[in-house]
Amino acid sequence: MEQTTLLLLKPDCITRRLCGTVLERIEREGFQIVGCKMLQLTPSLLREHYAHIADKPFYPAVEKFMSSTPIIALAVRGPDAIERIREITGPTDSRQAPKGTIRGDFGKDKMLNIIHASDSPQAAQAEISRFFQPNEIFDIPQNIENF
């Protein structure tokens, strides 16, 4: 089933200049980028995105980290995108992520884990609408060789 999911390339991905490497892995797996933008996350957007942990004692560190640099938000489309992207990224805690996954190869721990990926169809829909306007998601032809 064709799905669209949200990815966020986090500040550690940005500062370590791993964006191209991560994007190459996503595209190599057959996924298509249908939305892409760089933005600075605000405290209100972060509180909305991390509402499930905003009351936890560690949340201020998450907010500080996630606002330390701009991030890159991506809408990515492909067959079973949500589950397959989560497999490619590996578990949230990079120390538990297998080698060959994005987090296993580049992450450091639970916070410095390079990338966020939506974990369900409901989350993907909510997160895409949080970071993108409808006119910022594109239907891209699979083949333009006839032009």
C-alpha positions in Angstrom: 0.0 0.0 0.0 1.4 3.4 -1.0 1.9 5.6 2.0 3.4 9.0 2.8 5.4 9.5 6.0 7.3 12.2 7.8 11.0 12.3 8.4 12.9 14.9 10.3 16.7 15.1 9.9 17.7 16.2 13.4 20.4 18.7 14.4 23.0 16.0 14.8 22.4 14.9 11.2 22.7 18.6 10.1 25.9 19.4 12.0 27.6 16.1 11.1 26.8 16.7 7.4 25.0 13.4 7.0 21.9 14.7 5.2 23.0 13.5 1.8 24.0 10.1 3.1 20.7 9.6 4.8 18.7 10.9 1.8 20.7 8.5 -0.5 19.7 5.6 1.7 16.1 6.5 1.7 16.0 7.0 -2.1 18.1 3.8 -2.7 15.3 1.8 -1.0 12.8 3.1 -3.7 11.2 6.0 -1.7 10.4 9.3 -3.3 10.8 12.6 -1.6 7.5 14.5 -2.2 8.1 17.3 0.3 11.3 18.9 1.6 12.1 22.0 3.6 14.5 23.3 6.2 13.1 25.1 9.2 13.9 26.3 12.7 11.7 24.6 15.2 9.9 26.9 17.7 9.1 26.0 21.3 5.4 25.8 20.5 5.9 23.5 17.5 8.2 21.3 19.5 5.7 21.1 22.4 3.0 20.1 19.9 5.2 17.5 18.2 6.5 16.1 21.5 3.2 16.4 23.4 3.5 12.8 24.5 6.7 13.6 26.5 6.4 17.4 27.1 5.6 16.7 30.8 8.7 14.5 31.4 11.7 15.9 33.3 14.0 15.3 30.3 11.8 17.3 27.8 13.7 20.6 28.3 16.9 18.9 27.0 14.9 17.5 24.0 13.6 21.0 23.2 17.1 22.6 23.6 18.6 19.9 21.2 15.9 20.0 18.6 16.0 23.9 18.4 19.8 24.0 18.4 20.0 24.1 14.6 17.4 24.1 11.8 16.1 20.7 10.8 15.1 19.2 7.5 11.5 18.0 7.2 10.7 15.5 4.5 7.5 13.9 3.3 8.5 10.5 1.7 6.2 8.3 -0.3 6.4 4.6 -1.3 5.0 1.2 -0.7 4.5 0.5 3.1 6.6 3.6 3.7 5.8 3.9 7.4 6.9 0.4 8.4 9.8 0.1 5.9 11.2 3.5 6.8 11.2 2.6 10.5 13.1 -0.6 9.6 15.7 1.4 7.7 16.1 3.9 10.5 16.3 1.3 13.3 15.2 1.6 17.0 15.0 5.1 18.6 17.9 4.2 20.9 20.9 4.2 18.5 22.8 2.0 20.9 20.3 -0.8 20.3 20.1 -0.2 16.5 21.7 -2.8 14.3 24.5 -1.9 12.0 23.2 -1.2 8.5 20.4 1.0 9.9 20.7 4.8 9.8 20.7 5.0 13.6 23.0 2.0 14.0 25.5 3.4 11.7 25.4 7.1 12.6 23.5 7.6 15.9 25.0 7.9 19.3 22.2 7.4 21.8 18.4 7.9 22.3 18.5 11.7 21.6 21.4 11.9 19.2 19.8 9.5 16.8 19.9 11.4 13.5 16.3 11.1 12.3 12.7 11.0 13.3 10.2 8.8 11.5 6.4 8.6 12.0 5.4 5.4 13.8 1.9 4.9 12.5 -0.5 6.1 9.7 -2.3 8.3 12.2 1.0 9.9 13.4 2.2 10.3 9.8 -0.9 12.2 8.8 -0.8 14.4 11.8 2.9 15.1 11.6 2.9 15.8 7.8 0.1 18.4 8.4 2.1 19.8 11.3 5.2 20.5 9.1 3.7 21.0 5.6 0.9 22.9 4.0 -1.1 20.8 1.5 0.5 22.7 -1.4 4.0 21.7 -0.2 3.4 18.0 -0.9 3.8 17.1 -4.5 2.6 14.3 -6.9 5.8 13.6 -8.8 5.7 11.5 -12.0 7.6 8.2 -11.8 9.1 8.7 -15.3 9.8 11.9 -17.2 12.0 10.3 -20.0 9.4 11.2 -22.6 9.9 15.0 -22.2 
